[in-house]
């Protein structure tokens, strides 16, 4: 069984209260260690007063249950808010990508039309190579300029 990190002492800290086992030997468990403050939480082991066993009365149990319900509701609300924020960010990114792609398509089509008009006007072979490059650029961004 794996121990929790908070209950594992960093060194052998001996308990002040040496409770005896039924065999007559003192308790060998270590104190509950507070990893955040780097010191023992108390000077007792978990079996002999180191950890709380929880509320015993009905009112105490009801108070803990209400606290747990409140904490769960706060957690659910935080998760829902994070989910809506993530969805909004994704939608913004998709919109920006779509606008960028549309801009590229318009620029590629305009370049193709300019190159074709110039090549038809001049009728040079090098101009037709430029038209071909512009055509392939249009096809790369998803536009068919001949359609």
Secondary structure as UniProt FT lines:
FT   HELIX           5..7
FT   TURN            22..23
FT   STRAND          31..34
FT   TURN            35..38
FT   STRAND          39..45
FT   HELIX           46..50
FT   HELIX           58..122
FT   HELIX           125..140
FT   TURN            141..142
FT   TURN            145..146
//
